[in-house]
Amino acid sequence: MMEILYASLEKTLLLLAPLMERIGYERLEKPVAAVEQVVKGVLFDCKMCGQCALSKTGMSCPMNCPKSIRNGPCGGVRPDGYCEVKPEMRCVWVEGWEGSQRMKHRSDISIVQIPIDHRLKGSSSWLREVRNQREQS
């Protein structure tokens, strides 16, 4: 269900891209980032890294890892799938793997994610993705 919601939102944002370009991405940054933070915060406990990888990580936010590991589980994942740092928390990568298996269009969770650019923290990954999609087309 989250995969469908996420894909629908992406299509909607791409349809609105010409309007967003006329308004200006810079002018839209703060309001869109605020909405994005609320929506993704509630649904995914998003940390607003500015470089969202949800669709590639089984809809599990890798920024929730206490070690900030963005490319798979560390060696401290317990046999029951819980985190060594926060024993009450399931490993975000165990959650991600399970999530990727449930996705209709399975994400390739093994693809290496680029390192976080900390300068983008708090910015809208939605707007960034729309700009990237528009530039590629």
KABEL-V142440 format. One line per field, one symbol per residue. psi: psi as a letter, one per 30 degrees, with the letter a starting at -180 (. if undefined). A space follows every 10 residues. Layout:
psi = ???
This chain:
psi = eeeeeeeeee eeeeefeeee eeekeeffee eeeeeeeeef eeeghkghff ikgeffhggk jfffkfghkf hllafgklfg glkfeiffkk kffeeeeeee ffkeikkiff kkkllkjfff kfljfeeeee eeeeef.
